[in-house]
């Protein structure tokens, strides 16, 4: 199996755990299980907080609306071509 734990690896792991912990193995496994459950609860709580914040931001308007009376008309400057003809010196510098 690529990347997975097979039955032989599980047996080796169990033997090593039994040698290391002996009679305390059930206690160690129980505390490890509780630790994993607490970790998952913490991660779930963080995910819930993030989801709540995302939903709050998307439901709120990004900026306050400006009343129609206070709006100024936006205009852009108009393009005006140059009033003079380019000289031969300007053409030679551009090349």
C-alpha positions, 0 to 999 in steps of 0.5 A: 500500500502506498502511503497507507498503514498495512496490517503488518505495520499496525502489529509492529506499532502495537508491539512497540506501544505494549513494550513502552507503556505496558499496563498503562497502555489503556490510560495512555490511549484514553488520554490520547483519544481525549486530546484528539477530540479536544483538538477537533473541537478547537479546530471546529470552533475556529472554523465556525468563527471564521465562517461567521466573520465571512458571513457578517462581512458579506451581509454588511454593505461595504460603504455607507450610501451617499445621499443623492443630494451630496453626490457630485458629478464626476467628470474626466478631463477631455483629451486635447491634442497638441496645438503645434506640429512636430518638428524634424528635430523631435522626429530624429530624437524619437528614432 
